[in-house]
Amino acid sequence: MLKKCMTEGVIEAGCDEAGRGCLAGPVSCAAVILPPDFSNDLLNDSKQLSEKQRDLLRPVIEREALAWAVVMVSPEEIDRINILNASITGMQRALDALSITPQHVIVDGNRFRPWRDVPYDTVVKGDATYMSIAAASVLAKTHRDELMRNLAASHLGYGWERNMGYPTREHLEALLRLGITDLHRKSYAPCQPRLF
């Protein structure tokens, strides 16, 4: 059973990302503020949910959240500042994009940087602990999957409509056969130009 919040009586935003381990495409970062009375028995860490369950939850979260935002950080920026910094930067941009400024922020994982003057806490496995982080994980994942399916149509042969840019056997074999694209993360070992 997910907890509603970490800090009672304040406007709390949950943050998470999706796609850190992918070889191609952006990392997707989300921030969500849920109402205090929000409840949904299906909501859980997006990795524990089926694609169908995530797709059912997305419109519910987007409709019922007090505020939400999803931000994509490009492969070029990931290569320039590394994936950890790109994830933190993206989550901060998502917080900037919220229509309501939170009074407290909770972040999945164990790394974050101060954002404005708002207190924050990092929570390992936060997406399986707090509703707002779980909601952010669902939005980050569904928005990114949708983008990768769309990008697959113009980047044929890599199977992004199935693997979403993760290093599956299909994707790795396509890299050897077809080489890298403008959407591959060139700082990631399987995408190093010297291999092609």
Secondary structure by P-SEA (a helix, b strand, c coil): ccccccccccbbbbbbcccccccbbbbbbbbbbbccccccccccccccccaaaaaaaaaaaaaccccbbbbbbcaaaaaaccaaaaaaaaaaaaaaaccccccbbbbccccccccccccbbbbcccccccaaaaaaaaaaaaaaaaaaaaaaaaccccccccccccccaaaaaaaaaccccccccccccccccccc
